[in-house]
Amino acid sequence: MIRPLALFLALALGGCATLSKKSNLEELKPVVESFHKVIRWKDFRTAARFVVPERRQAFTRARLALQDERDLSISDYEIEEVVMSEDGTRALVQSRIQWMRLPSATEHTSVVSSEFVYKDGAWLLERQDTGPFADELR
């Protein structure tokens, strides 16, 4: 009698973890899309709201110092892959971003790995390894 009960509990709890991970992925997707859209349209004030609080000020300062509202252009982005952690609180998002920062006339295509964390009921960007924001988000 104890074994079937233990098996049932293990399956039920595992199912809840899977459901939670799936629902977190469903919550993450529009956040990632929104972040990419606001940076594409140079709305860096809104973009800063997607960044973890401890890096938000550095992100905002860098946008001002680099004059990104004038000089940074993101021409395209494509989300290629999302990998969720087992506990559903971290996600690694791989995106291909095409961007250019004046005075350079060269368009860069970067495969950017962004680490999002689930904190206080929201998905926030914690790190990026390459791309136009890598220096302040490493």
Sequence and secondary structure as in RCSB ss.txt:
>XXXX:A:sequence
MIRPLALFLALALGGCATLSKKSNLEELKPVVESFHKVIRWKDFRTAARFVVPERRQAFTRARLALQDERDLSIS
DYEIEEVVMSEDGTRALVQSRIQWMRLPSATEHTSVVSSEFVYKDGAWLLERQDTGPFADELR
>XXXX:A:secstr
 HHHHHHHHHHHHHHHHHHHHHHHHHHHHHHHHHHHHHHHTT HHHHHTTB HHHHHHHHHHHHHTTHHHHEEEE
EEEEEEEEE TTSSEEEEEEEEEEEETT    EEEEEEEEEEEETTEEEEEEESSSTTTTT  
